[in-house]
Amino acid sequence: MDFQKTLATIAEFLEGNDLRYALIGGFALAAYGHTRATLDLDLVVEQEAQDPIIQFMESLGFATLHRSPGYSNHLHADPSLGRVDFVYVRGETGEDLFRATRDLKGPGDLSVPVPKPEHLAAMKVLAMKNDPDRTFQELADIRVLMKQPGVDREEIRRYFNKHELGDRFDELERSL
């Protein structure tokens, strides 16, 4: 997959339509200095953008594999365009997330908005709760985020506690 090309195409559409977005997933971790293998491009966007995004992706030839109020997944037959996953946020969650993004280097050194480490950790806690099979990978990623300079570990603890995973946070704290 040509991550830089795919991201640039999608970012141009989003920015051209005044739609807020941020890079998440493996490339967001890379922007914070932790490189790991990833096979797709993950973005968080405003809930209100879902219909235009899906129409845009399908106009590019992407097939929509899944759609729900909080997620959509898209795959292109051309491997250079690959797979793109969107997480949709709304309300106070979206406002908090987008207000705290920072521009960092994404694929191909493109400058892209990336959520603060605490917000990335919150998404990973939710992913872990929704799919326990992801626990070990998500914990490894959260551990990296917790080591970022100036990170608010208590904020991350609150996300774990909110989803009744406080014991997992305690494990991470001990490992640091």
N, C-alpha and C positions, 0 to 999 in steps of 0.2 A: 504494500500500500504506500502510495506517495502521500504521507501525512501532511506535508507542507502544502501541497497543491489542494488537497481536500479541505484542509483548514482554511486556507486563503479564500477559496471559493465560498465556503459557508460564511466566513467572517464578513466578506464583502456584502453578501446578501443581508445578514443580520444588521450590520452597521448601516447599510443603505436604507434599511427600514426602521431605524432607530429602535432596534430590539436589543435589550441587554442580554449578555451571555458571558460565560466564563469557561475556561478549560478545566476539566476535572479528570479523574482517572490517572492512568500511568503517566501521561504527559504532564499533568499538574505536579505529580511527585518529582518528575525529572526537573521541572522548573525550580523545585526546591532542593535540587541536588541529589536526588535518589533515582538512579536509572534502574529500571526493571523492564523486562520484556512486556510488550503490549501489542495486541493485534487489532485494536480498534481505536477510534477517536471518540472521546466522551466529552460532552458539553452540558452545562446547566443553562437553562434559559427561562424566561418568564412564561408562565402557564398560558397567558393570552396569545403567545406566539405559536402555539402548537399547530393550529390549522395552517397558517402560512408556511411554517417550516415543513410540514409534511407535504404540502402542495409543491413547495420548492424542491424538496428532495426527490419527489416522484417525477418532477419535470426534468431532473438531471438523469433519470433512469434508475434511481434507487428503488428497490422494493421495500415496502414497509412490512417488516416481519412481525411487529407487535406494536399495539397502541393501547395505552390506558391513560387515565387522567395525569398520572405522574411520570410516564415514560413513553418513549418510542424508540424503536430500533430499526435501522435501515441498512440494506446490503445492496451493493452494486455488482453486477455481473463482471464488470471490468475490475480485476484485482488491484489495479493502481488506485481506484477510488475506494475500495474496501467497504468496511462496516463503520457506521456512525451511530452512536447511542446518545439520546437526549434525556435529561432529567428536567422535569418542569416544576418550577416552584412559584408560589403565589403569596400574596399578603405580606405579613410582617417577616416571614422567613425569607422571602425574596428580597424585600427591602434591606434587611440586615446583611444578607449575603452580598448583594451587588454593591452596597455602600462600602463594604470592607474589601473589595477586590483590589488587587495590585497588578500593575503591568509587569510581566516577567517574560523571559524568553521561552517560546514554545518550539514546536517542530520547525526546523530550518531557521532557527533564531528569529522567527516572527515574534513581535511583541504582542502579547495577548493578555487579557484580564484573567487572573487566577484567584480563586477564593483564598482567604487567609487560612493558615493551617488548621485552626480550630474548626472552621466550617467544613473543610475537607474531612477532618476526623469525624464530624457529626454524620456526614453522608456514609462514611465507612461503618460507623456504629449501626446505622439503620440497615445497611446492606447485610451486615453480620446477623442482625436480628431476623431479617427476612429470609436469609439463606445461611443457616448455620454451617453448611459445607465451606463457606468462604471465610470462616473465622480466622484460621491461621494466617492467610494472606492479608486479610484486613488488619489483624493485630500487628503484623510486621510493618505494614504501611503506617499505621497510627503511631507506632513506636518511632519511626523516622520523623513524623510530623511533631511529635512531642519533644523531640530534640532540637527543633528549630529555635534560634535565638528569640527570646521575648515571648515565646508561646505561653498562653494562659492555660496551664494544666487543669486548673479548677473548672474552667469553662468546659474543657473536654470531659472531665469527671462528671459534670452535670448531664452531658449527653449520654454517657454510659448509664448513669443512674436513672435517667428518664426512661430508658428502654430496659430497665431491670437487668443490666449487665455490669453492675458496679464491681463484682468480683473480678471481672476481666480487666477493668481499669486498675484494680489493686495489683494484679499480676504484672501489668505493664510498669507500674510505678516501681515495683520491687526490682524489675529487670533493668531499670535505668540507674 
